[in-house]
Amino acid sequence: MVESATRLFMAQGYAGTGLKQILDEGDAPRGSLYFHFPGGKEELAAAVVERHAEHFAEQMQVALEASPDAVAAVRAVIAQLAQMVEGDAGVGCPVSVVALEMADRSPVLQKATHQTFTRWASLLSAALVEEGTPKAEAARRARALLCAVEGALVLARPAGDAGPLRDVASVVPDLLGR
């Protein structure tokens, strides 16, 4: 159900996706939704956010551990995102979709999306601090980079073109103060 909801939220948004559609797409019996997600669609969306939060955090952590510095790690992650966009024009960030539609309507989803974006920025910020950037400056630069990447995904998705991601990759040293 989480995978089905992720795909459907990306394709038609949170509000445009019905529970029946999610169940049909995932070949799940109707009763299973409320068994696994007693809070219904909102709780399912929080699970989508949590799953994507964990996946992207792992991807970023692997890149940080495998790369000589934060610039190389970020560029590696952006390159992976670009490959995904080129392979499927529907690729984007389900966290952004949920945040844009529901943050002002659902305290649960506002909290989940805020925590996710904060977690992602904190990973990069910590790496920048390890490289000598002052803590407040590292946090500011990490947030700016996250904004740039999320914005690039928004621009890349309808065009099915990874160009915006490549543009961000080209200015990563500037954004990170390197």
KEKE-3310 file (N, C-alpha, C; in steps of 0.2 Angstrom, whole numbers, plus 5000, padded with zeros to 4 digits):
npx = (5004:5010:5019:5011:5003:5013:5017:5005:5002:5013:5009:4996:4994:4991:4978:4971:4971:4962:4957:4952:4958:4971:4971:4966:4977:4987:4983:4976:4966:4951:4949:4962:4968:4964:4967:4981:4984:4976:4973:4969:4970:4978:4987:4993:4999:5009:5016:5021:5029:5038:5045:5051:5059:5068:5074:5080:5089:5097:5103:5110:5118:5126:5133:5140:5149:5156:5162:5175:5172:5159:5154:5157:5149:5136:5135:5136:5124:5114:5117:5112:5099:5096:5098:5087:5077:5078:5075:5062:5049:5040:5047:5050:5049:5040:5038:5039:5027:5017:5019:5017:5004:4997:5003:4998:4985:4985:4991:4998:5004:5011:5020:5027:5033:5040:5050:5056:5062:5071:5079:5086:5093:5101:5109:5118:5122:5129:5140:5146:5150:5160:5169:5174:5166:5157:5144:5131:5132:5134:5122:5113:5118:5116:5102:5099:5104:5096:5084:5087:5089:5076:5068:5074:5070:5056:5055:5061:5053:5040:5045:5052:5066:5082:5090:5088:5093:5106:5110:5109:5119:5130:5133:5135:5147:5148:5136:5139:5149:5162)
npy = (4994:5006:5008:5009:5020:5030:5030:5034:5047:5054:5054:5060:5068:5071:5074:5071:5057:5043:5032:5019:5018:5017:5005:4996:4998:4992:4979:4976:4970:4979:4980:4979:4991:4999:4991:4991:5004:5013:5026:5030:5037:5048:5043:5033:5042:5048:5037:5035:5046:5044:5032:5037:5046:5039:5031:5041:5047:5036:5035:5047:5046:5035:5040:5051:5044:5037:5046:5059:5071:5083:5090:5081:5070:5076:5079:5066:5060:5069:5065:5052:5055:5062:5052:5044:5052:5054:5041:5039:5050:5053:5053:5060:5069:5062:5067:5081:5083:5079:5088:5101:5100:5097:5102:5113:5109:5097:5093:5082:5077:5089:5089:5077:5079:5091:5086:5077:5085:5092:5082:5078:5089:5091:5080:5083:5096:5092:5085:5096:5103:5094:5096:5109:5120:5133:5129:5136:5142:5130:5124:5133:5133:5120:5119:5128:5121:5109:5115:5119:5107:5101:5110:5108:5095:5097:5106:5097:5086:5088:5091:5080:5080:5080:5091:5103:5097:5094:5108:5112:5103:5109:5120:5116:5117:5131:5134:5126:5133:5131)
npz = (5000:5004:4994:4982:4986:4986:4972:4967:4973:4968:4955:4954:4965:4983:4987:4975:4975:4979:4992:4987:4975:4979:4986:4975:4966:4974:4975:4987:5000:5006:5020:5025:5024:5035:5045:5045:5044:5055:5056:5043:5027:5030:5039:5032:5022:5030:5032:5020:5018:5029:5024:5012:5018:5025:5015:5007:5016:5019:5006:5005:5016:5013:5001:5007:5015:5006:4998:4995:5000:5005:4994:4983:4987:4987:4974:4969:4973:4967:4954:4954:4956:4944:4935:4938:4935:4921:4917:4920:4919:4929:4941:4957:4972:4984:4997:4996:4988:4997:5007:5001:4998:5010:5022:5028:5032:5039:5054:5057:5045:5042:5052:5050:5037:5039:5049:5041:5030:5039:5044:5033:5029:5040:5040:5029:5034:5046:5040:5033:5044:5050:5040:5043:5042:5050:5062:5061:5049:5041:5043:5036:5023:5020:5020:5010:4999:4999:4996:4983:4977:4979:4972:4959:4956:4955:4944:4934:4933:4926:4913:4911:4910:4916:4916:4925:4937:4934:4933:4946:4951:4946:4953:4966:4973:4975:4982:4994:4999:4994)
capx = (5000:5014:5022:5005:5001:5019:5016:4999:5003:5017:5006:4990:4994:4988:4970:4968:4971:4957:4959:4950:4963:4977:4969:4966:4984:4991:4979:4975:4959:4949:4950:4969:4971:4963:4971:4988:4984:4970:4972:4967:4974:4983:4992:4996:5003:5014:5021:5025:5034:5044:5048:5055:5064:5073:5077:5084:5094:5102:5106:5114:5124:5131:5137:5144:5154:5160:5165:5180:5170:5152:5153:5157:5144:5130:5135:5134:5116:5111:5118:5107:5092:5096:5097:5080:5072:5079:5072:5055:5047:5036:5051:5050:5049:5033:5038:5037:5020:5013:5021:5014:4996:4994:5006:4993:4979:4986:4997:5002:5008:5016:5026:5031:5037:5045:5055:5060:5067:5076:5084:5090:5097:5105:5115:5123:5125:5134:5146:5150:5154:5166:5174:5176:5161:5154:5138:5125:5133:5133:5114:5110:5120:5112:5095:5099:5105:5090:5079:5089:5088:5069:5066:5076:5065:5049:5056:5063:5047:5035:5049:5056:5073:5086:5094:5088:5097:5113:5112:5111:5125:5136:5134:5135:5153:5146:5131:5142:5155:5169)
capy = (5000:5012:5009:5011:5027:5034:5031:5038:5053:5057:5055:5064:5072:5068:5076:5068:5050:5040:5026:5014:5018:5014:4998:4993:4998:4988:4973:4975:4970:4985:4980:4979:4998:5002:4986:4993:5012:5015:5033:5030:5040:5053:5039:5030:5047:5049:5031:5036:5051:5041:5028:5040:5050:5034:5029:5046:5048:5031:5036:5052:5044:5031:5045:5055:5039:5035:5052:5062:5077:5084:5092:5075:5066:5079:5078:5059:5059:5072:5061:5047:5058:5063:5045:5042:5057:5052:5034:5039:5057:5053:5053:5067:5068:5062:5071:5088:5083:5079:5095:5106:5099:5095:5104:5118:5106:5091:5094:5075:5078:5095:5087:5072:5082:5095:5082:5074:5090:5094:5077:5078:5095:5090:5075:5087:5101:5088:5084:5102:5105:5090:5099:5115:5125:5134:5126:5140:5143:5124:5123:5138:5131:5113:5120:5131:5115:5105:5119:5119:5100:5099:5114:5105:5090:5100:5108:5092:5081:5089:5091:5073:5082:5081:5097:5107:5094:5096:5115:5112:5100:5113:5126:5114:5120:5138:5133:5124:5137:5127)
capz = (5000:5004:4987:4978:4988:4984:4965:4965:4976:4964:4948:4954:4971:4989:4986:4969:4976:4983:4995:4983:4970:4982:4987:4969:4963:4978:4976:4994:5002:5009:5027:5026:5025:5042:5050:5045:5045:5058:5054:5036:5022:5033:5042:5026:5019:5035:5031:5013:5020:5033:5020:5008:5022:5027:5009:5004:5021:5018:5000:5007:5021:5009:4997:5012:5018:5000:4994:4999:5003:5004:4987:4979:4990:4985:4966:4967:4975:4962:4948:4955:4955:4937:4931:4939:4931:4914:4916:4922:4920:4935:4947:4960:4979:4987:5003:4993:4986:5003:5011:4997:4998:5016:5028:5031:5033:5043:5059:5057:5039:5043:5057:5046:5031:5042:5052:5035:5027:5044:5045:5027:5029:5046:5037:5025:5039:5050:5035:5032:5051:5050:5035:5045:5041:5057:5063:5059:5041:5038:5043:5031:5017:5019:5019:5003:4994:4999:4992:4976:4974:4978:4966:4953:4955:4953:4937:4930:4933:4920:4907:4910:4909:4922:4916:4932:4942:4932:4934:4953:4953:4944:4958:4972:4977:4977:4988:5000:5001:4993)
cpx = (5004:5017:5017:5004:5007:5018:5010:4999:5008:5014:5000:4989:4990:4980:4967:4968:4966:4960:4957:4955:4970:4976:4970:4973:4988:4988:4978:4968:4957:4950:4957:4971:4970:4966:4978:4989:4977:4968:4970:4972:4980:4989:4996:5001:5009:5019:5025:5031:5040:5048:5053:5060:5069:5077:5082:5090:5099:5106:5112:5120:5129:5135:5142:5150:5158:5164:5170:5178:5162:5150:5152:5151:5137:5130:5133:5127:5112:5111:5113:5100:5091:5095:5090:5075:5072:5076:5065:5053:5043:5040:5051:5051:5042:5033:5036:5029:5015:5013:5017:5006:4993:4997:5002:4986:4979:4992:5001:5007:5013:5022:5030:5036:5042:5051:5059:5065:5072:5081:5088:5095:5103:5111:5120:5126:5131:5141:5150:5153:5160:5171:5176:5171:5158:5146:5132:5126:5132:5125:5111:5112:5116:5105:5094:5100:5099:5085:5080:5087:5080:5066:5068:5072:5058:5050:5057:5057:5043:5039:5052:5063:5077:5091:5094:5093:5104:5115:5113:5118:5131:5137:5134:5141:5151:5141:5134:5148:5162:5172)
cpy = (5006:5013:5012:5018:5032:5035:5036:5045:5057:5059:5060:5068:5068:5068:5072:5060:5048:5033:5019:5013:5015:5007:4994:4992:4993:4981:4971:4975:4976:4985:4981:4986:5000:4997:4989:5001:5014:5022:5035:5034:5045:5049:5035:5035:5048:5043:5032:5041:5048:5036:5031:5044:5045:5032:5035:5048:5043:5032:5042:5050:5039:5035:5049:5050:5037:5040:5055:5068:5078:5086:5086:5071:5069:5078:5071:5058:5063:5068:5055:5049:5059:5057:5043:5046:5055:5045:5034:5047:5058:5054:5060:5065:5068:5066:5079:5088:5083:5086:5100:5106:5099:5098:5109:5115:5100:5092:5087:5076:5084:5093:5082:5075:5087:5091:5079:5079:5092:5089:5077:5083:5094:5085:5079:5092:5098:5087:5090:5104:5101:5093:5106:5121:5126:5131:5130:5141:5136:5122:5127:5135:5124:5114:5123:5125:5111:5109:5119:5112:5099:5104:5111:5099:5092:5102:5102:5087:5082:5089:5084:5074:5083:5087:5102:5104:5095:5103:5115:5109:5104:5118:5123:5117:5128:5138:5131:5128:5134:5130)
cpz = (5000:4997:4982:4980:4985:4976:4963:4968:4971:4957:4949:4961:4977:4988:4981:4970:4981:4986:4991:4978:4973:4983:4980:4966:4967:4978:4983:4996:5006:5016:5029:5027:5032:5047:5050:5047:5048:5057:5047:5032:5025:5036:5037:5023:5024:5034:5025:5015:5024:5029:5016:5012:5024:5021:5007:5010:5020:5012:5001:5011:5017:5005:5001:5014:5012:4996:4999:5002:5002:4997:4983:4981:4987:4977:4965:4968:4969:4955:4948:4953:4947:4933:4932:4935:4923:4912:4917:4923:4926:4942:4950:4968:4982:4994:5001:4991:4992:5007:5007:4998:5005:5022:5032:5033:5038:5048:5058:5051:5039:5047:5053:5041:5034:5045:5046:5032:5032:5044:5039:5027:5035:5044:5034:5030:5043:5046:5034:5038:5051:5045:5037:5045:5048:5057:5060:5051:5038:5038:5037:5024:5015:5017:5012:4998:4994:4995:4985:4973:4973:4973:4960:4951:4952:4946:4932:4929:4927:4914:4906:4908:4915:4921:4922:4937:4941:4934:4942:4955:4951:4949:4965:4976:4979:4983:4994:5002:5000:4987)
residu = (MET:VAL:GLU:SER:ALA:THR:ARG:LEU:PHE:MET:ALA:GLN:GLY:TYR:ALA:GLY:THR:GLY:LEU:LYS:GLN:ILE:LEU:ASP:GLU:GLY:ASP:ALA:PRO:ARG:GLY:SER:LEU:TYR:PHE:HIS:PHE:PRO:GLY:GLY:LYS:GLU:GLU:LEU:ALA:ALA:ALA:VAL:VAL:GLU:ARG:HIS:ALA:GLU:HIS:PHE:ALA:GLU:GLN:MET:GLN:VAL:ALA:LEU:GLU:ALA:SER:PRO:ASP:ALA:VAL:ALA:ALA:VAL:ARG:ALA:VAL:ILE:ALA:GLN:LEU:ALA:GLN:MET:VAL:GLU:GLY:ASP:ALA:GLY:VAL:GLY:CYS:PRO:VAL:SER:VAL:VAL:ALA:LEU:GLU:MET:ALA:ASP:ARG:SER:PRO:VAL:LEU:GLN:LYS:ALA:THR:HIS:GLN:THR:PHE:THR:ARG:TRP:ALA:SER:LEU:LEU:SER:ALA:ALA:LEU:VAL:GLU:GLU:GLY:THR:PRO:LYS:ALA:GLU:ALA:ALA:ARG:ARG:ALA:ARG:ALA:LEU:LEU:CYS:ALA:VAL:GLU:GLY:ALA:LEU:VAL:LEU:ALA:ARG:PRO:ALA:GLY:ASP:ALA:GLY:PRO:LEU:ARG:ASP:VAL:ALA:SER:VAL:VAL:PRO:ASP:LEU:LEU:GLY:ARG)
# end
